[in-house]
Amino acid sequence: MLSLLRTGLRTRQRIGSRGLGTAVQGFTAAVGNTPLIYLQTLSEQTGCKIFGKAEFQNPGGSIKDRAAVGVVRDAEEKGRIRPGGTVVEGTAGNTGIGLAHVCRSRGYKCVIFMPDTQSQEKIDLLRMLGAEVHPVPAVPFENPRNYNHQAREYAAKLDNAIWTDQFDNTANAYAHYVSTGPEIWEQTQGEIDGFICSTGTGGTLAGAGKYLKEKSGGKTQVWLADPPGSVLYTYVSSGGKLVERTGSSITEGIGQGRVTDNLATTINDLNGALMISDEKSIAMLYQLLDTEGLYLGASSALNVVAAVELAQKLGKGSRVVTVLCDGAYRYQSRVFSKKWLQSKGLYEAIPESYKKYVVLE
Ligand SMILES: Cc1ncc(COP(=O)(O)O)c(C=O)c1O
């Protein structure tokens, strides 16, 4: 793990000595060190300081680039993969994109298993990035044919191959512990009262949250934000009750039916959780575009709603940070379509003055 600190996410590997100025060494070293954006309008409206970490600026376009670099470098350091090997993962979204980039830049083959309910756009993008994609029947995690289990079994049969296991491989959270957390601490100069974000694998919240809590001596509160259809809000607010998963959300990449190993490293140290409705998330997606000029996906919008609510709980003048996970580009055919919004019962949740942005049929 130590060399991750030197050459991976935490400190960019500069190649200035080779006459290339302050350039960084390849894709993996270009991940991280994203700007922290002060969200002016929301801060003024609340009398607090609300910040968003611009993870959409990572070279693969999302926060999952950090996890992708983290799990691959961890496997390299443990000798679990050698040059020319194969990286296998079960993912329907940003992790696959991050891994596909990392694999091309480090000379590995990338194989992605995903439920066959996913859009052709997603499959095509992964293939364009050089990944081999296996769409498999969409069955629950408990079923052995679930895409995650198929990915694990596929890797186990190959020589020089790893299953990166993003949900339960804590190298994911560690990547955020050594990069996202310290960056936020430095960018706020330690003046941070709250950190809140939603979770998919839980890597971001566990890694960055743990770092901020430790570094502040417990002063920074760490909260989980959850969409409808996820069990974690109830789990945290009830002190550990795991309920059946019911309901759904338009957000992608977040929400869970279980406590992953990544999340387990932090869940008992959380200060609380907030449940954010899709109505609030979609309205914020448009508000961020209109007032801050930010074109973001629904998980980022949910995170910002949660940051505003946490800041209001912590009181006037409080400083709260969240993450802006990815841009709206991967979802625009839905979230900017009137028909789609109406089909989800969300068109009326968008304030009249923002409806001009709903430009697709
Ligand atoms: C768009 C988006 N937001 C948030 C997350 C959650 O991040 P994490 O897996 O670190 O909990 C993901 C994860 O895939 C994602 O794709």
The ligand as an SDF file (V2000), in Angstrom:
LIG
                    3D

 16 16  0  0  0  0  0  0  0  0999 V2000
  -22.6440    8.3240  -10.2190 C   0  0  0  0  0  0  0  0  0  0  0  0
  -22.1590    7.7010   -8.9550 C   0  0  0  0  0  0  0  0  0  0  0  0
  -22.3100    8.3730   -7.8190 N   0  0  0  0  0  0  0  0  0  0  0  0
  -21.9060    7.8490   -6.6300 C   0  0  0  0  0  0  0  0  0  0  0  0
  -21.3520    6.5900   -6.5460 C   0  0  0  0  0  0  0  0  0  0  0  0
  -21.0080    6.0140   -5.1930 C   0  0  0  0  0  0  0  0  0  0  0  0
  -19.6720    5.9320   -4.8920 O   0  0  0  0  0  0  0  0  0  0  0  0
  -19.1160    4.7850   -3.9300 P   0  0  0  0  0  0  0  0  0  0  0  0
  -19.1260    3.4970   -4.7300 O   0  0  0  0  0  0  0  0  0  0  0  0
  -17.7310    5.2230   -3.5780 O   0  0  0  0  0  0  0  0  0  0  0  0
  -20.0020    4.6650   -2.7520 O   0  0  0  0  0  0  0  0  0  0  0  0
  -21.2020    5.8650   -7.7060 C   0  0  0  0  0  0  0  0  0  0  0  0
  -20.6490    4.5280   -7.6510 C   0  0  0  0  0  0  0  0  0  0  0  0
  -20.6510    3.7750   -8.6140 O   0  0  0  0  0  0  0  0  0  0  0  0
  -21.6110    6.4290   -8.9480 C   0  0  0  0  0  0  0  0  0  0  0  0
  -21.4900    5.7550  -10.1140 O   0  0  0  0  0  0  0  0  0  0  0  0
  1  2  1  0
  2  3  1  0
  2 15  2  0
  3  4  2  0
  4  5  1  0
  5  6  1  0
  5 12  2  0
  6  7  1  0
  7  8  1  0
  8  9  2  0
  8 10  1  0
  8 11  1  0
 12 13  1  0
 12 15  1  0
 13 14  2  0
 15 16  1  0
M  END
$$$$
